Amino acid sequence: MGIMMRVIVVVVMCLTFTNYIYGMEWGYKNIKVYTLPGLGGHKPEEQEAQRKYAQMLFNNDDANFTIKPINTPEEHSDLGQTQTMNYISNAIAADQANDTKEKKKYDGTVILASSQAAAAVMKLISQKKLEVPNLKGIFFEGLFMSGNDAFYHSIHGERPEDYKPLQGLPYVRWWAPYLAQFLKLRNYAPQGDQPIHFLADVPNVPIAIIHGEEDQRVDFNDAMVFYSQLRKRGNNNLYLFSKEAGPNTIACKKDHINVLDEQDLPAVHAILRKLKILPSAGSNAQDDEKLLSALQPNLCQEDIEHYTNLYNQIHERHAMHVEVAQRVNMARDVAKIAAGAAAVYVAVKILTRNRPNIAEVAATLSMLNPELLMVIMEMAELM
């Protein structure tokens, strides 16, 4: 074997060995990023802001990031409940089918979900209803544990001058979600499932939680409840962007979404290198370790107990919302029955011009609605 041939063999062997060691890192070059904005994401200005935000976070020469926005239409908005979940799941499935048709292949997938979409994605992955190939990680921003609590927090935070008349009213926590449902979110059900109900089933996937400490729409405590519960269950691939998380994370902002800026990019890139999406070559491993450690604050026993209490309180408040909804529905049904009974009674009396035969009216109504029969009989005794 000639010298040149020996050199070639050695080079090939070195390359093969290097590829074996770093192959995983080199493989994740072509990444699909699904960006899912929150409530209002159907607006052009919101879509443009989300696009620029995603480009800032994932624009890197060491990997090819393909950003695919999925904007939930206004008619499907329900704060992450059934309609939002179905729309996002179907849209991602359709996009994957199109990639297959066009023979596009990706080495991994990342999800950036905000607010309403974050709630929907959390519930979808908890129920294993989101089919995403080779999911590498999820960035949750402005995630809430309960839409009802988010309404209450907004009244005392977001644009307080707009909500000032509501702040002093009694029991506002309990009826505000119904007011929001009536005025804007017709698909939202205050008594419906909330993200808090699915927290125990969140899979052990890499998750970055992004939340401003002075978020005016969603209480920062929601992020801490999410973080503390997942850490308690042993999820070590969990990162928290908050004021205390480290020098490269967000300052004390009032923003709800798009809160990270260029100062946070070293931490974001450290996470992407940890997930082997970006290559580690050229980076300082110790610097990355410091950044990641700052994004994984340890909670003392007092903190764990505090956030566990908040977790239980969210559950208890939602149970109260369910009870309130049941009573409202019962009162509404009784009102409908009473109104129908009164209308039938008056109509019969006018047509006969006499006191109607209550037994005949009741017999007819009994075939239509037994509850209506009972109301009619009670009214007859009073008249």
Backbone torsions as a table, in degrees:
resi	resn	phi	psi	omega
1	MET	NA	127.0	-177.9
2	GLY	-69.8	165.6	-178.9
3	ILE	-61.5	-42.6	-178.9
4	MET	-61.1	-41.3	180.0
5	MET	-64.6	-41.4	178.5
6	ARG	-61.5	-40.3	178.9
7	VAL	-62.4	-42.9	-179.7
8	ILE	-63.3	-43.3	179.6
9	VAL	-61.3	-44.4	-179.9
10	VAL	-62.3	-43.7	-179.8
11	VAL	-62.4	-43.9	179.6
12	VAL	-62.4	-42.7	179.3
13	MET	-63.5	-40.1	178.9
14	CYS	-64.5	-44.2	179.5
15	LEU	-64.1	-39.9	179.4
16	THR	-63.7	-43.9	179.9
17	PHE	-65.0	-42.2	179.7
18	THR	-64.1	-41.5	179.7
19	ASN	-65.4	-33.8	178.0
20	TYR	-65.7	-40.0	-177.9
21	ILE	-75.4	-42.2	-173.0
22	TYR	-110.6	9.6	-174.3
23	GLY	-58.6	-41.0	179.3
24	MET	-59.3	-41.4	-178.8
25	GLU	-66.8	-41.7	-178.7
26	TRP	-71.2	-25.0	-172.8
27	GLY	-70.5	-30.4	-172.7
28	TYR	-90.5	65.6	-178.9
29	LYS	-99.3	-32.2	-176.2
30	ASN	-106.5	103.2	-170.2
31	ILE	-118.8	132.1	174.1
32	LYS	-92.5	129.5	178.5
33	VAL	-117.3	114.6	174.4
34	TYR	-89.6	121.5	176.4
35	THR	-105.9	123.8	-175.3
36	LEU	-124.2	100.5	-179.1
37	PRO	-74.2	169.6	-177.7
38	GLY	-89.3	-154.7	179.5
39	LEU	-60.0	129.7	-176.2
40	GLY	92.5	1.8	-179.0
41	GLY	-67.9	-10.2	177.9
42	HIS	-77.3	-13.8	-177.8
43	LYS	-76.8	139.1	-178.1
44	PRO	-56.4	-40.3	-178.3
45	GLU	-67.8	-33.8	177.0
46	GLU	-70.0	-38.7	179.1
47	GLN	-64.2	-40.6	179.9
48	GLU	-67.2	-41.4	178.1
49	ALA	-63.3	-40.7	179.3
50	GLN	-66.5	-38.6	179.7
51	ARG	-62.4	-47.0	-180.0
52	LYS	-64.9	-37.8	179.8
53	TYR	-64.1	-46.1	-179.9
54	ALA	-65.1	-39.8	178.7
55	GLN	-63.2	-39.0	178.2
56	MET	-62.9	-43.0	-176.0
57	LEU	-72.3	-36.0	-169.9
58	PHE	-116.6	11.3	176.7
59	ASN	-83.1	105.7	-175.6
60	ASN	-147.9	137.2	-177.9
61	ASP	-72.2	-15.4	-175.5
62	ASP	-88.8	-0.5	176.9
63	ALA	-155.1	154.1	179.1
64	ASN	-100.6	104.3	-179.2
65	PHE	-97.4	121.5	175.4
66	THR	-102.2	112.8	-175.6
67	ILE	-91.4	123.6	-179.9
68	LYS	-119.8	104.5	178.9
69	PRO	-78.2	140.3	173.1
70	ILE	-128.1	106.4	-173.4
71	ASN	-105.2	113.8	-178.7
72	THR	-67.7	122.3	178.8
73	PRO	-61.6	155.4	-177.3
74	GLU	-59.6	-37.1	-177.1
75	GLU	-68.3	-13.8	178.8
76	HIS	-104.7	3.6	-176.5
77	SER	-74.4	127.4	178.1
78	ASP	-151.8	30.0	-179.9
79	LEU	56.7	45.4	172.4
80	GLY	81.5	15.4	177.6
81	GLN	-89.9	-154.9	-165.9
82	THR	-54.5	-47.4	-174.4
83	GLN	-67.1	-43.1	177.6
84	THR	-63.5	-43.2	179.4
85	MET	-60.3	-46.9	-179.2
86	ASN	-64.0	-41.5	-178.3
87	TYR	-63.9	-47.1	-178.6
88	ILE	-64.0	-45.5	-179.8
89	SER	-60.7	-45.3	-179.6
90	ASN	-67.6	-38.9	-179.0
91	ALA	-66.2	-41.3	178.5
92	ILE	-67.5	-40.8	178.2
93	ALA	-62.5	-41.2	179.0
94	ALA	-65.5	-39.5	179.2
95	ASP	-65.9	-39.8	178.6
96	GLN	-66.8	-38.3	176.9
97	ALA	-63.3	-37.9	178.2
98	ASN	-67.8	-38.6	177.0
99	ASP	-61.8	-40.8	178.8
100	THR	-64.2	-41.7	-179.7
101	LYS	-63.4	-41.2	-178.6
102	GLU	-89.3	5.7	177.3
103	LYS	58.7	39.1	174.9
104	LYS	-89.9	132.6	-178.8
105	LYS	-122.6	138.6	178.9
106	TYR	-125.3	147.5	-178.4
107	ASP	-88.5	-4.9	179.2
108	GLY	178.7	165.2	-178.6
109	THR	-132.0	138.6	175.3
110	VAL	-124.9	143.3	178.3
111	ILE	-117.7	129.6	172.3
112	LEU	-114.9	105.0	-174.5
113	ALA	-120.3	134.8	-176.5
114	SER	-118.0	137.9	168.4
115	SER	49.6	-112.2	-179.8
116	GLN	-54.5	-45.8	179.8
117	ALA	-67.6	-33.4	177.5
118	ALA	-63.3	-42.0	177.7
119	ALA	-61.9	-43.3	-179.0
120	ALA	-65.0	-44.5	-178.8
121	VAL	-65.6	-40.6	178.6
122	MET	-59.5	-43.4	-179.5
123	LYS	-69.3	-37.6	-179.8
124	LEU	-64.8	-46.1	-178.7
125	ILE	-70.1	-29.3	178.6
126	SER	-68.2	-33.0	179.5
127	GLN	-94.7	3.2	-179.2
128	LYS	56.9	42.0	-179.5
129	LYS	-109.0	5.3	179.8
130	LEU	-114.0	108.3	-178.2
131	GLU	-90.3	98.4	179.4
132	VAL	-121.7	117.9	-177.4
133	PRO	-69.3	131.4	173.7
134	ASN	52.8	52.8	-179.7
135	LEU	-68.4	120.9	-177.3
136	LYS	-95.1	-30.5	-178.8
137	GLY	179.8	162.4	-179.6
138	ILE	-128.6	133.4	173.2
139	PHE	-105.4	110.1	177.6
140	PHE	-97.4	126.6	-179.9
141	GLU	-125.9	127.9	178.6
142	GLY	65.8	32.8	-177.8
143	LEU	-72.8	133.5	176.6
144	PHE	-110.0	153.5	177.6
145	MET	-90.9	-22.7	178.5
146	SER	-150.0	125.9	177.0
147	GLY	-63.6	-33.5	179.3
148	ASN	-63.8	-43.0	177.6
149	ASP	-66.8	-32.5	178.6
150	ALA	-64.2	-39.3	176.7
151	PHE	-61.5	-45.8	-179.1
152	TYR	-62.4	-42.8	179.6
153	HIS	-64.6	-37.0	-179.8
154	SER	-64.9	-38.4	-179.3
155	ILE	-60.7	-33.8	-178.4
156	HIS	-100.0	4.5	-178.1
157	GLY	-132.2	-66.3	-173.8
158	GLU	-71.3	125.9	179.0
159	ARG	43.4	61.9	-174.9
160	PRO	-57.5	-26.5	179.1
161	GLU	-66.1	-29.0	178.9
162	ASP	-74.9	-29.7	-174.7
163	TYR	-106.3	4.0	-176.2
164	LYS	-54.6	-40.6	179.6
165	PRO	-61.3	-22.8	-177.4
166	LEU	-87.5	-21.5	-168.9
167	GLN	-63.3	-33.6	-176.6
168	GLY	-94.1	0.8	-177.2
169	LEU	-78.2	146.8	-177.9
170	PRO	-71.1	146.9	174.4
171	TYR	57.3	28.6	-175.8
172	VAL	-61.6	-30.6	179.6
173	ARG	-59.1	-32.7	-172.3
174	TRP	-88.4	-32.3	-177.7
175	TRP	-103.6	-12.5	179.4
176	ALA	-57.9	-42.7	178.4
177	PRO	-59.7	-33.8	179.3
178	TYR	-72.4	-33.6	175.5
179	LEU	-65.2	-43.8	177.9
180	ALA	-63.6	-38.7	178.0
181	GLN	-61.9	-43.3	-177.9
182	PHE	-70.1	-39.1	-174.1
183	LEU	-83.5	-33.2	-171.3
184	LYS	-139.5	-47.6	-171.2
185	LEU	-103.1	75.9	-176.1
186	ARG	-63.8	-24.9	-177.9
187	ASN	-85.8	-9.7	-175.5
188	TYR	-80.9	137.9	178.3
189	ALA	-117.3	107.2	180.0
190	PRO	-56.4	-30.2	179.8
191	GLN	-89.0	-0.3	-177.5
192	GLY	-77.1	177.4	-178.8
193	ASP	-61.8	140.4	179.0
194	GLN	-119.3	159.3	-179.5
195	PRO	-54.8	-31.9	-178.9
196	ILE	-57.0	-29.1	-177.4
197	HIS	-73.3	-16.4	-174.8
198	PHE	-109.8	1.3	-174.4
199	LEU	-60.7	-38.1	-177.1
200	ALA	-67.1	-17.2	-176.6
201	ASP	-106.9	8.2	178.1
202	VAL	-64.0	125.2	-177.6
203	PRO	-69.2	161.4	-177.9
204	ASN	-82.8	70.5	177.3
205	VAL	-111.2	155.4	177.0
206	PRO	-60.3	127.2	-176.6
207	ILE	-134.8	131.9	171.4
208	ALA	-110.0	125.9	179.9
209	ILE	-103.1	122.0	-179.1
210	ILE	-116.5	120.6	-176.6
211	HIS	-155.5	129.0	175.9
212	GLY	-77.3	138.1	-177.3
213	GLU	-64.6	-28.0	179.8
214	GLU	-111.3	33.3	175.4
215	ASP	-53.3	125.9	-175.7
216	GLN	-86.5	-7.4	-179.2
217	ARG	-109.8	-38.2	-178.5
218	VAL	-126.1	128.5	-178.6
219	ASP	-60.4	133.8	177.6
220	PHE	-59.2	-26.6	178.5
221	ASN	-60.8	-27.0	177.1
222	ASP	-61.6	-41.4	178.3
223	ALA	-65.2	-39.0	-179.2
224	MET	-70.4	-35.5	175.3
225	VAL	-62.8	-45.1	178.9
226	PHE	-60.5	-49.2	-178.2
227	TYR	-62.6	-48.1	-175.3
228	SER	-65.7	-38.7	-179.3
229	GLN	-68.4	-39.8	179.2
230	LEU	-70.6	-38.3	177.9
231	ARG	-65.6	-38.3	-179.8
232	LYS	-64.1	-28.9	179.2
233	ARG	-86.0	-0.6	173.5
234	GLY	96.5	15.5	176.4
235	ASN	-78.3	107.4	-179.0
236	ASN	-94.8	-5.2	176.3
237	ASN	-98.1	52.0	-174.0
238	LEU	-126.1	130.7	-176.1
239	TYR	-131.2	135.9	-175.8
240	LEU	-119.7	116.6	174.0
241	PHE	-92.7	106.6	178.8
242	SER	-148.8	178.1	-176.6
243	LYS	-59.3	-41.9	-176.8
244	GLU	-83.8	-5.0	-171.5
245	ALA	-69.8	-21.4	-179.7
246	GLY	155.3	171.3	-174.8
247	PRO	-69.4	-18.4	-176.5
248	ASN	-102.4	10.9	-179.5
249	THR	-105.0	-177.2	-167.9
250	ILE	-64.7	150.4	173.3
251	ALA	-81.1	-177.9	-177.2
252	CYS	-77.6	94.4	-174.6
253	LYS	-112.1	159.3	176.8
254	LYS	-98.9	0.3	-178.0
255	ASP	-68.8	152.6	179.0
256	HIS	-99.1	-40.2	179.1
257	ILE	-132.1	167.3	179.8
258	ASN	55.2	45.4	-172.3
259	VAL	-90.8	-18.1	179.4
260	LEU	-78.4	156.0	176.8
261	ASP	-137.2	-170.9	-173.9
262	GLU	-63.2	-25.2	177.7
263	GLN	-65.9	-21.3	-178.4
264	ASP	-90.2	-6.9	-175.5
265	LEU	-61.3	-38.7	177.1
266	PRO	-56.9	-38.9	179.1
267	ALA	-69.6	-41.1	178.2
268	VAL	-61.9	-44.7	-179.8
269	HIS	-65.8	-33.9	177.4
270	ALA	-63.6	-39.8	176.6
271	ILE	-64.0	-44.1	-179.5
272	LEU	-64.6	-33.2	175.5
273	ARG	-71.7	-37.5	177.1
274	LYS	-61.1	-35.9	179.0
275	LEU	-83.4	2.5	179.9
276	LYS	61.5	29.6	172.5
277	ILE	-86.3	-41.2	173.3
278	LEU	-103.6	146.3	179.0
279	PRO	-71.0	148.2	179.6
280	SER	-85.5	-11.9	179.8
281	ALA	-60.6	131.7	178.7
282	GLY	91.2	-9.3	179.4
283	SER	-102.1	162.7	178.8
284	ASN	-98.2	114.9	-175.6
285	ALA	-61.3	-37.3	-180.0
286	GLN	-67.7	-39.0	177.8
287	ASP	-64.4	-42.4	178.0
288	ASP	-61.6	-41.7	-178.5
289	GLU	-63.4	-39.1	177.7
290	LYS	-64.9	-43.2	179.5
291	LEU	-63.0	-45.9	-178.5
292	LEU	-67.5	-37.5	178.8
293	SER	-64.1	-37.2	178.3
294	ALA	-66.8	-26.4	-179.6
295	LEU	-87.7	2.3	179.4
296	GLN	-127.3	65.2	-177.3
297	PRO	-62.7	137.8	176.1
298	ASN	-80.8	139.7	-179.7
299	LEU	-104.1	130.2	176.5
300	CYS	-76.4	171.2	-177.4
301	GLN	-60.8	-36.4	178.9
302	GLU	-63.8	-41.9	177.5
303	ASP	-63.7	-43.6	-178.9
304	ILE	-61.0	-43.5	178.9
305	GLU	-65.6	-39.6	-179.9
306	HIS	-61.9	-48.8	-177.4
307	TYR	-74.6	-26.1	173.0
308	THR	-67.2	-39.3	175.7
309	ASN	-62.8	-41.7	177.2
310	LEU	-63.5	-39.5	177.2
311	TYR	-58.6	-46.2	179.5
312	ASN	-67.3	-36.9	179.7
313	GLN	-65.2	-37.7	177.7
314	ILE	-63.2	-42.4	176.6
315	HIS	-60.7	-44.6	-178.2
316	GLU	-65.0	-41.1	179.2
317	ARG	-64.4	-39.1	179.5
318	HIS	-67.4	-37.0	176.2
319	ALA	-59.6	-37.1	176.8
320	MET	-66.8	-38.7	177.7
321	HIS	-62.7	-38.7	178.3
322	VAL	-62.9	-42.8	179.6
323	GLU	-65.8	-41.6	177.8
324	VAL	-61.3	-43.7	-179.9
325	ALA	-62.5	-39.6	178.8
326	GLN	-63.4	-42.0	179.6
327	ARG	-68.2	-39.1	177.9
328	VAL	-63.6	-44.4	179.3
329	ASN	-64.2	-38.5	179.0
330	MET	-65.2	-44.4	178.9
331	ALA	-64.0	-38.3	178.9
332	ARG	-65.9	-42.0	178.7
333	ASP	-64.8	-42.8	178.7
334	VAL	-63.1	-40.9	179.2
335	ALA	-62.8	-41.0	178.5
336	LYS	-64.1	-43.1	-179.3
337	ILE	-65.0	-44.5	-179.7
338	ALA	-63.4	-41.8	179.4
339	ALA	-65.1	-41.2	178.4
340	GLY	-65.0	-41.6	179.6
341	ALA	-63.6	-44.0	179.7
342	ALA	-62.8	-41.2	-179.9
343	ALA	-63.6	-44.3	179.4
344	VAL	-63.7	-43.3	-178.1
345	TYR	-62.7	-46.7	-179.4
346	VAL	-64.7	-41.3	-179.4
347	ALA	-62.1	-43.9	179.6
348	VAL	-63.7	-40.4	-178.7
349	LYS	-66.1	-39.8	178.5
350	ILE	-67.3	-42.8	-177.5
351	LEU	-67.3	-38.2	-178.2
352	THR	-88.1	-16.4	-177.2
353	ARG	56.1	19.1	177.0
354	ASN	-139.2	172.6	173.9
355	ARG	-66.3	119.6	-175.1
356	PRO	-68.4	155.6	175.7
357	ASN	-75.0	104.5	-174.8
358	ILE	-60.9	-35.6	-179.3
359	ALA	-62.8	-41.5	179.4
360	GLU	-66.8	-43.1	179.0
361	VAL	-62.7	-42.6	-179.0
362	ALA	-65.0	-39.3	179.7
363	ALA	-62.2	-40.1	178.6
364	THR	-65.6	-45.2	-177.7
365	LEU	-68.0	-28.5	-178.4
366	SER	-62.8	-26.7	178.3
367	MET	-77.7	-19.1	-177.8
368	LEU	-93.5	-46.2	-174.9
369	ASN	-160.5	112.0	-179.8
370	PRO	-57.7	-37.3	179.6
371	GLU	-65.9	-36.7	177.7
372	LEU	-64.6	-36.4	177.4
373	LEU	-60.3	-45.1	-178.8
374	MET	-62.6	-41.0	179.7
375	VAL	-64.9	-43.1	-180.0
376	ILE	-61.1	-44.6	-179.0
377	MET	-63.2	-39.1	177.5
378	GLU	-66.8	-39.6	177.8
379	MET	-65.2	-37.8	-178.7
380	ALA	-63.5	-36.0	179.8
381	GLU	-69.4	-25.3	-178.8
382	LEU	-87.4	-18.6	-174.5
383	MET	-94.5	NA	NA
